[in-house]
Structures are given as C-alpha cells and as structure tokens.
C-alpha cells in the first residue's frame, strides 16, 4: 500500500516524522546532501578521466598511423627545408596511392647509411622511380637518357656523383635539394619502399614560411 500522511487526528498522536514519508531529499542541507556530494564528485572525476584517456588514445593513434611532425636538423634539403623547420608528414599517403617523382619523403635510415647513430629517420626528395635509368652528367640529372627538369632547385645547382644505374623494383632514388651537402642515394643507394614513413605535406614552422607541398 502507498504510505499516506494520516495527520494527528487519524493517528491519535502528533508524529512529525510521518509528514515526510517518501519525500525526496533536498539540497537545503542535512545528511542526504552530504552523502550525495562525494558520489557526484567521483562521477565527475571518472567522466573526465575517460575523456582524457580517449584523447590520449586518439593522439597516439594519429601519431602512429596518420600524421606526425618532424624537426629538420640538417642543411641537406635547403633551401626547401631549413634547419629548425618543422614539417607535417602524412603516414597514410603511400597506403592509398603510389610514390610520385619529386615527393618529399621521410624514411627510416637505410642499412648503408653510417651517419649519426642517434638519427633514425631522414628526409629527402624522390628523384628516381622503380625502373628508371638514372645518371648525372654536366652537373645535371638524366632519367632514361633525358634531362630531368628540377624547378625546385636554385639556379646554378650542380648535381654530380650519380653512377648510371637502373632503380630496382619497389625502390626509390632519393636526394637532398642541397646537392653539395646531402648524404643520399648517391652514397647509400636506392631505398626500399618498406622504409618509407610517409610524405611531407606541410611545413608548419616557422609561421612566416608555412607552405603546403
């Protein structure tokens, strides 16, 4: 049966407690309010913890599989990328389409590269594609016997040191834009596609030099 307030006449005694049967607690004070606050605080803390964990998980996933920023420590890609520049690398690109000539790529240091052991990744530009016969003469690059136009190089750039060779399947001949100061495929040979980390899509720092590639 549903409890009701009978009042003093029906009960035969003035019992104030009966007036509050089944009444919800209020925030005016008393034990009910004090007991509710810790529960509310715990719930709030758990909700924020969940938000933080989800955000961290997304950030880790993005960095591992989608995009990552890199710092340029050397002059090998000048003037396109200067020391201190920061770049954004798209890690999904080459899972969706092929590698393009002149793409700027980040790749894991190849086995024949004996530079600073603390360096694990390098950034260069793709010049030769699988199947290309690449060579240099007269300070310029030739692909399959034809002069390669490289508009991103400063006027007067001289390229030497390319031994005539055919780029193997699934490998790429990469060079720095600063041809006189770059350890690249002229030294360690073409790189395997499996070493590619991703394609440089944006220079994000400094603000005055933000540029999409």
PENOR-V902960 format. One record per pair of residues at least 24 apart in sequence whose ideal C-beta (glycine too) atoms are under 10 Angstrom apart, sorted by sequence separation. I is the first residue (numbers start at 1). J is the second residue. If there is no record, write none. Layout:
# PENOR-V902960
I,J
I,J
This chain:
# PENOR-V902960
66,90
67,91
80,104
101,125
102,126
103,127
136,160
143,167
153,177
154,178
161,185
162,186
165,189
166,190
168,192
169,193
170,194
171,195
172,196
66,91
67,92
101,126
102,127
125,150
136,161
137,162
150,175
152,177
153,178
154,179
161,186
165,190
65,91
66,92
100,126
101,127
136,162
153,179
160,186
161,187
163,189
64,91
65,92
77,104
99,126
101,128
125,152
135,162
136,163
137,164
150,177
159,186
63,91
101,129
125,153
134,162
135,163
136,164
62,91
100,129
134,163
135,164
150,179
65,95
99,129
134,164
135,165
143,173
98,129
99,130
101,132
133,164
134,165
89,121
98,130
127,159
133,165
134,166
141,173
132,165
133,166
134,167
89,123
128,162
132,166
133,167
141,175
127,162
131,166
132,167
70,106
87,123
130,166
131,167
128,165
130,167
131,168
68,106
85,123
128,166
129,167
130,168
131,169
141,179
128,167
130,169
134,173
136,175
127,167
130,170
131,171
132,172
139,179
74,115
130,171
132,173
134,175
74,116
81,123
101,143
129,171
130,172
73,116
80,123
128,171
129,172
130,173
136,179
81,125
128,172
129,173
73,118
74,119
77,122
80,125
127,172
128,173
73,119
76,122
77,123
102,148
126,172
127,173
128,174
76,123
77,124
101,148
125,172
126,173
127,174
128,175
74,122
76,124
77,125
102,150
104,152
124,172
125,173
126,174
127,175
74,123
102,151
124,173
125,174
126,175
73,123
102,152
124,174
125,175
136,186
70,121
72,123
123,174
124,175
125,176
134,185
122,174
124,176
125,177
134,186
68,121
70,123
123,176
124,177
122,176
134,190
125,182
127,184
128,185
124,182
127,185
132,190
124,183
125,184
126,185
122,182
124,184
130,190
122,183
124,185
129,190
152,213
122,184
128,190
127,190
130,193
110,174
107,172
126,191
122,188
105,172
107,174
124,191
115,183
103,172
105,174
114,183
122,191
104,174
113,183
126,196
99,170
101,172
103,174
113,184
80,152
101,173
104,176
115,187
79,152
80,153
99,172
104,177
112,185
114,187
115,188
122,195
126,199
79,153
80,154
113,187
114,188
121,195
123,197
77,152
79,154
99,174
110,185
112,187
113,188
122,197
125,200
78,154
112,188
113,189
121,197
124,200
110,187
111,188
112,189
120,197
123,200
110,188
111,189
113,191
109,188
110,189
112,191
110,190
111,191
110,191
111,192
109,191
110,192
108,191
107,191
108,192
111,195
107,192
110,195
105,191
107,193
108,194
109,195
107,194
108,195
107,195
108,196
125,213
106,195
107,196
108,197
105,195
106,196
107,197
105,196
106,197
107,198
105,197
106,198
103,196
105,198
106,199
99,193
105,199
106,200
81,176
98,193
103,198
104,199
105,200
80,176
81,177
103,199
104,200
80,177
81,178
99,196
103,200
104,201
77,175
78,176
79,177
80,178
103,201
76,175
77,176
78,177
79,178
94,193
100,199
104,203
76,176
77,177
78,178
99,199
75,176
76,177
77,178
74,176
75,177
76,178
94,196
97,199
75,178
76,179
78,181
93,196
94,197
95,198
74,178
76,180
77,181
78,182
94,198
75,180
76,181
77,182
91,196
93,198
94,199
75,181
76,182
91,197
92,198
93,199
74,181
75,182
76,183
77,184
90,197
91,198
92,199
93,200
74,182
76,184
89,197
90,198
91,199
93,201
74,183
89,198
90,199
104,213
88,198
89,199
90,200
103,213
88,199
89,200
90,201
102,213
88,200
89,201
90,202
87,200
88,201
89,202
87,201
88,202
87,202
88,203
86,202
87,203
88,204
86,203
87,204
88,205
85,203
86,204
87,205
81,200
85,204
86,205
80,200
85,205
86,206
82,203
84,205
85,206
81,203
84,206
77,200
80,203
90,213
82,206
85,209
87,211
88,212
88,213
85,211
87,213
70,197
82,209
70,198
72,200
81,209
68,197
68,198
70,200
81,211
67,198
72,203
80,211
66,198
81,213
69,202
72,205
80,213
67,201
71,205
67,202
69,204
69,205
